[in-house]
Amino acid sequence: MKPSRPRALISWSSGKDSAFALHEIRRSGEFDVVGALTTVTETFERVSIHGVRREIVLAQLAAAGLPPRIVPIPYPCPNETYEARMGEAVAQAVRDGITHIIFGDLYLADIRAYREQKLAGTGLAPVFPLWERPTLPLAHTMIASGLEAHIATVDLKHLPAEFAGRKFDLSLLADLPVGVDPCGENGEFHTCVVAGPIFSRRLPVMTGERVERDGYAYCDLVMAH
């Protein structure tokens, strides 16, 4: 009899890094991924930071075959509130027999250390399947896998607003200014995945209006019904 695999959650941002981390974990067969943990800002009903509508996240997770575990947070969200609500979600996961959580982080050591510190002693261990993979080859590998995404948010300190809404493709990589990470790992941009090897179907997502707020440009992505 085959031993059962450890049960894991994927930390789901709606973007390409978490999607590709899920793809790599599924290919490895090392874990049984049983759900996706996502923070949604209550005021806007959108994924925190990425600004992606809750409706799209639920469609993504349905296409990926993953039950959602939505963590609602307020706007603005004090760090203590964020940590308390995430702590509750982690405790629930442990009660449910889940032992690992998968992150799509690439190379920011302080973010990794923060995650490791917050999970230490909880019974949930972090896993980083994309850690320290060079980001330009990784971006090419993502695109070659069939992963399709739109840029949902750009940090206006790094990119002009016109980049919001663009497809994450070879043309985009060629147009990124010098110093902008090809995967946006320093927060230069955030994405929303609409197709790829982890999904059973492509999502009918269209680009809507672009808005600027708090130093960021957001492209409103909407489901075509």
C-alpha positions, 0 to 999 in steps of 0.5 A: 500500500502506498503511503499517503502524501503529506497534505498541503495548502498553496498560498494563492495570490491569483498570480503566476508565481503561486500558479507555477509553484502549484504546477511544480509541486503537482509534477513532483507528486510530493504533496497532496495539495488540498486547498488554497489560502487567499486573503481578500480585502473585505471592503473591495472583495478583491485579493489583497495587493493584486486587486483581483476580484474574488469572483475570478479567484473562485473561478481560478480555484475551481479550474485548478480543482482546489477548495478555497480557504478565504481569509477576509481582512479589512482595508486598511489592514493593521499588521496585528489584524493580518497576523491574527487572521492568518494565525486562525487560518493556520490553526484551522489547517493544522486541525484539518491534518494539513502539515505544509503550505507552499509559497511562490517566493523566488528570492526575497530572503526577508519575506521567506524569513518572515514566513518561516518565523510566523509558521515556526511551532504551528505544525505547518511547515513552509515549502518554497519550490521556486526558491532562487531559480533565476527569474528570466529563465523562470519567466520563459519557462512559465510562458512556455508551459502554457501559463497565461496571465495579465498584469493586474497591478503595477507599482508606478515607481517602477513601471508606467500605468500602461503596463497594467492589463498587458499579457505576461508574455515574451513581448512584455519581457522585452519591454520591461525597463532595465532594473525591473525583475522579469517576474516582478519579484520586487513588487514591480508588478503583480499578475492574474493567471487565466490559463495554464497547465494547472487549470482544466480550462481557460478563464474568460477574463477581459481587461476593463478600466485602469485606475490609479490609487495609492501609487499603483495602477490597477487594471480591472479584470472581469469575467466575461459572462 
